[in-house]
Amino acid sequence: MPIQVNLDVMLARRKMKGKVLAAEVGITEQNLSLLRTGKVKGVRFSTLEKICEVLECQPGDILEYVQE
């Protein structure tokens, strides 16, 4: 998949656990886990917005296009 999810990197930089992020964003830990592993086909802009707000980052810090 050419879109790589770098959510684990941002969580490590912010020294935040996924459980805390899921609670603050308002999604389940299971859905966050699926997003972290790149096993989702899409993400709502509203969810991406909340993640960026909590992690104080830009969408490009989380999502990256990698040519195969």
N, C-alpha and C positions, 0 to 999 in steps of 0.2 A: 504494500500500500504506500503510495507516494506521500501521504500526509502522516507525519510523525507527531505523536503527542508527547510533549516534554513536561507534563504536569508534575511528575516525580521530582524533576530538577527544581522546579519552582517551589515545591513543598519543602525540599531540602534547604534551599536558599533562605526560605522564610522560617525554617525550623518549626514547621507546622505538621501535625499528623493529619492523615486523610480523614479520620473520624471527625476532627474539629472542623475541617473545611466543609465536609458534607453537611454538618449541622448548621454552619453559618450560611451556606448557600441554600439549604433547604432541599437537598436531594438525599437519597438513600446512600448508604455506604456501598451497597452493591452496584448502583448506577455509577458512582464515582470510580469504583474499581474497574468497571467496564470501560469507562472513559480513559483511565490511566493506562490500561493495557492496549488501547486502540481498537477494541472490539466493538465499537459502535459505528454505525453508518452515518450518524449525524449528531449535531448538538444544537440545541436551541440558542439563539443569540441572547435570550434573556438569561439562560444558565451561564453562558460564556461571560456575559457582562458581570454577573454576580461573582463568578470565580475571579475575574480580573480585579474587581473591586476589593474583595477580601485579600487577595495576594498582592495587591498594589502593583499590577503589571499590565502589559499590553497583550492582546490576543496573539501577536506574533511571538511572544515569549513562551506561549503554551503550544501553539501549533506551528509546524515547520514543514515546508514542501521539500522533499528529498527525491531527486530524480533516480529512477531505477536503472 
